[in-house]
Amino acid sequence: MMEQKKRQVLLIYLKLFLTAVFWGGTFIAGRVVAREVGPYSTAFFRFVIASFFLLFLTRRENGGFPGLRKTQIFPIILLGATGVFAYNVFFFKGLKLINAGRASLIIANNPVVIAVLAVYLFREKLGFIKMLGIVLSVGGAIVVISKGDPFSIFHGALGWGDFFIFLCVLCWAAFSLIGKAAMNGLSPLVATTYSCLVGTAALFIPACAEGMMTSFVHYSGTAWFSIFYLGFFGTVLGFVWYYEGIDAIGATKASQFINFVPISAVLLAFLILGEPITFSLATGTAFVCLGVYLTNKPARFPMRAVETKPP
């Protein structure tokens, strides 16, 4: 019995590690497909694929499709608008302009931005360790963006690609915080499935305006593989395995595997795309990963909650 339990735990750890690798790989797939396919079209096809599998999983897990209460409809629409529509448009726009490794280090600050906004909006406590994590993570991102010269940011080092990826961070923070309301009475799987359907529907018209209906037959095999990877491995399989991990070992332990996302993205970008691992990129990666770890680490001696007025 004990041996079987150990094997199950090891399998969960393996799945969480592979999830981090899959999520790191989305930056490479996104970088590849952005060279050939427009951002709206890529996002639309990604979530058509993701929605298909998520609908299947939702029906299997729930014996059907749970209905939504009136109070849940608007939050679900907001989830689709922020986490699916806006996030992915900015994601693919950004990856068309900057390297995958660089983008992954900016997006790795998602937990940091969420922690800061949670303090402001929900008056959550922010201990010294988390504050240190925020400083390290933001500092690491600045090192990467500025290529080792932070003062260069004030002289035009920050480009449109960096700006679009930073907007991804804000979109995901909004998605995560809105999710607190949307998932009241809904499982993560159901909320994610419905938000994917909303986002996919919203992406259809701009994707058509982008020429999707006539250009999709000319996409290369590499582009289609990248889109499938983004939809299945980066969205569906990553989601399912991550929440399996949360259910098995808890959110705190499972969330630590997020630290492997920027590391895997930088390494995969080097191996697949030939992007160089510079000293500033390696240093920034270390800072960001340590910062994200400290931000997610439960504080033993939390400081008094920061006094802020709600917006």
Secondary structure, DSSP 8 states (H G I E B T S, - for coil): -HHHHHHHHHHHHHHHHHHHHHHHHHHHHHHHHHTTS-HHHHHHHHHHHHHHHHHHHHHHHHSS-----HHHHHHHHHHIIIIIIIHHHHHHHHHTTS-HHHHHHHHTTHHHHHHHHHHHHH-----HHHHHHHHHHHHHHHHHHTTT-GGGGGGTT--HHHHHHHHHHHHHHHHHHHHHHHTTTS-HHHHHHHHHHHHHHHHHHHHHHTTHHHHGGG--HHHHHHHHIIIIIIIIIHHHHHHHHHHHH-HHHHHGGGGHHHHHHHHHIIIII-----HHHHHHHHHHHHHHHHHHS--SS----------
